[in-house]
Amino acid sequence: MAVAAALLGGCASTAHPPAPLEAQTQDYSYVIGAGDSLNIIVSRNPELSMQVPVRPDGKISAPLVDELPAQGKTSVQLAREIEKQLEKYIRDPVVTVVVTGFVGPYSEQVRVVGEATRPQFLAYKQKMTLLDVMIAVGGLTDFAAGNRATILRSAEGNKQYTVRLKDLIKDGDISANVEMRPGDILIIPQSFF
């Protein structure tokens, strides 16, 4: 009995502050990552328009454009770089890049580990909330200690925040729904009992 009390007392001393409700991610622009699918549209030149994947090395290949790095850029930045490449062959090219399949760069993916039904990574989306993440991973396992879960926020130097997953999912307490940030890691521990 004394050992159990010591263990529980030790856990209380490592408490983290609660996660802020709003993540303050104004002016977020999606950044292309390996695994994304891109639709490249070249105005007045439909033969050069095509759908291309971003390779694992973060580059794309398209007609008249070889080995162009795409990872880490916005779709507008990539479109301007493709235009520069095409200027060698076409007069005044106008390029639009549309991301059609989203994975995002690893640094911006939201990861869920531990006692989620389907632990996985998710592409970050602006205004993504904890509830959105839990729906995507299928909720908690029967062994999850949902109210002891934490968010490890890399954007703030790996600061950890507590979140109340059990209150949010099982009790419907919407005040426990916090906004996620790019690169967050949601850690769901296993219950002791």
C-alpha positions, 0 to 999 in steps of 0.5 A: 500500500505504501509503495502504491501511494509513493508511486501515485505521489511521484506522478503528481509531482511531474504535472504539466500545465494545461494546454492553452485552448487556442494555439495562436497559429495565425497566417498558417500556410501549408508547406509541401512534404514528401508523399504529397500529390501535386497538380501542376497546371501550366496555362496555355500549355496543357501538355505540360500540366500533370499530377506528380507525387513528391518523392521521399527525397522531397523532389518532383520531376515533370516535363522540362523540369528535372529534380526540383526540390518541393518539400518545405515550400508553399504551393506559390513558391513552388509555382514560381520556381517551376516558372523560372525553369520553364522560361528556358523553353516557354515564353511567359509561363504561368504556373499554378500548383495545387496540393491534392494529397496531403501529408506535409513535412515531418516537422509539421505532422501531428503524431499520436502515440500510446493508447489511441485505437490507431496511433498514427501521424496526421497532416496538420490542418489550420484550426485542427483541434484535439477532438479532430485528432481523436476522431481521426485515430478512432478514440482511446483504447480500454486501457488508456489513462485519457486524463493523464495524456500530454501534448509535447509541443515542439514549436515551444521547445518541447514544452509539455501540456496536460490534456483531458482526453477522457473528459472530452471523449467520454464525458463530452466536456468541450472545454477540454478541446484544445487547438493543436499546432504543427509538430505536436505529439499527443502522448496517451499513457496506459492506465495503471489499473 
